[in-house]
Amino acid sequence: MNPSAWTAAAVIGALGIALIISTFTPGQRAARANSFARSVGLALPESLRAAVTERVALRHRGGAIGMVIGIATSAFALSIDPASGASFAAPFVLIGGAFSGLAIGVALTSARAAAPLDPDAVKYARTTAVTLTDYVAPLERTGARIVVALAVAVALVAVIAGVALGVVLVALTLLGVAALVFFEVAGRRIVDRSQQAASPVELTWDDAVRASVLRDIVTAPITLGAYALVVSTSALVDQLLHGNDFANVGIVLAAVVAAIALAVAAITSRPQRYFLTRLWPEVKAA
C-alpha cells in the first residue's frame, strides 16, 4: 500500500485500541452511558445504571475490537496485492473493512448484552411482536438497501460498458452486499431474541440498547455501498468520457453533497429515538 493508506490504517487501528482500553475505564464508561441516555432521550434510573453502563461498554468494546480486526484484515489483503494497494480506492477498502468489522463485533457482543433475570422474578413483556422496522428508521434501513442496490446496478452497467473492474471495486461491491445480508439476517435474529425485563422501564432501556446495536450494524452496508457506488460511477464515467477529470470531480462533489444532506437529515430526524415513536409513543423524550 502507499504511505497514506498505511497511515490511515495505523490511525484507525490506534483509535480502535484506544476505544477498547477506554471501555474498562470507570470515568469513560460512565460518560458514555450518560451520553447514550441523552441521545435516546431517556432518563437513566439509578437502579439500571450499572446494567446499562455495562451494556453500552460491551457494545463499544465489541465494535472497537471488530474495527481493529477489520482494518488489519483489509490492510493485509491490500498489502499482498500491490496493484490494489496502490489504487486510489484503497482507503475506501480500509474504512469499509473497519465498518464491517465494527458491525460484526457489535452483533457478536450483543449476545452477551442481556443478563437473565432471576427465575423467580416477575417478568414484564409486551403484548405484540416486534420487528426490525420497529428499531431502525427508514432513512437507515431503506437507505442501506437502496445504496447497495445502486452500487450493484452501476457496477453491472460498468461491466456491460466494457469497464475493467479492479479487485478493489469488486471487493467493495461484494462487501456491501454481504454487509446488507448480514444486517438483514443478524438484525432479525437480534430482534427475535427474548427480552428479559422486570418492568416497563427496564424493557424500554432494553429496546434502546437493542436499537443502538442494530443501527451500528446497518452503518456497514450504507458505508460500503456508498463507497462502491462512488468508485464504480467514477470508473464508468472515466470509460464513457475518456478520462474527463471534471466529470470525476463532479462525482466526488455530488457524493459530498449527498453525504452532507444525509447527515442533516439524520440530525434533524433523530433516528436514535425512532424506537420510542414505534414502541413507546407514550414516553416523552427527555
C-alpha positions, 0 to 999 in steps of 0.5 A, a space after each residue: 500500500 502507499 504511505 497514506 493508506 498505511 497511515 490511515 490504517 495505523 490511525 484507525 487501528 490506534 483509535 480502535 485500541 484506544 476505544 477498547 482500553 477506554 471501555 474498562 475505564 470507570 470515568 469513560 464508561 460512565 460518560 458514555 452511558 450518560 451520553 447514550 441516555 441523552 441521545 435516546 432521550 431517556 432518563 437513566 434510573 439509578 437502579 439500571 445504571 450499572 446494567 446499562 453502563 455495562 451494556 453500552 461498554 460491551 457494545 463499544 468494546 465489541 465494535 472497537 475490537 471488530 474495527 481493529 480486526 477489520 482494518 488489519 484484515 483489509 490492510 493485509 489483503 491490500 498489502 499482498 496485492 500491490 496493484 490494489 494497494 496502490 489504487 486510489 480506492 484503497 482507503 475506501 477498502 480500509 474504512 469499509 473493512 473497519 465498518 464491517 468489522 465494527 458491525 460484526 463485533 457489535 452483533 457478536 457482543 450483543 449476545 452477551 448484552 442481556 443478563 437473565 433475570 432471576 427465575 423467580 422474578 416477575 417478568 414484564 413483556 409486551 403484548 405484540 411482536 416486534 420487528 426490525 422496522 420497529 428499531 431502525 428508521 427508514 432513512 437507515 434501513 431503506 437507505 442501506 438497501 437502496 445504496 447497495 442496490 445502486 452500487 450493484 446496478 452501476 457496477 453491472 452497467 460498468 461491466 456491460 460498458 466494457 469497464 475493467 473492474 479492479 479487485 478493489 471495486 469488486 471487493 467493495 461491491 461484494 462487501 456491501 452486499 454481504 454487509 446488507 445480508 448480514 444486517 438483514 439476517 443478524 438484525 432479525 435474529 437480534 430482534 427475535 431474541 427474548 427480552 428479559 425485563 422486570 418492568 416497563 422501564 427496564 424493557 424500554 432501556 432494553 429496546 434502546 440498547 437493542 436499537 443502538 446495536 442494530 443501527 451500528 450494524 446497518 452503518 456497514 452496508 450504507 458505508 460500503 455501498 456508498 463507497 462502491 457506488 462512488 468508485 464504480 460511477 467514477 470508473 464508468 464515467 472515466 470509460 464513457 468520457 475518456 478520462 474527463 477529470 471534471 466529470 470525476 470531480 463532479 462525482 466526488 462533489 455530488 457524493 459530498 453533497 449527498 453525504 452532507 444532506 444525509 447527515 442533516 437529515 439524520 440530525 434533524 430526524 433523530 433516528 436514535 429515538 425512532 424506537 420510542 415513536 414505534 414502541 413507546 409513543 407514550 414516553 416523552 423524550 427527555 
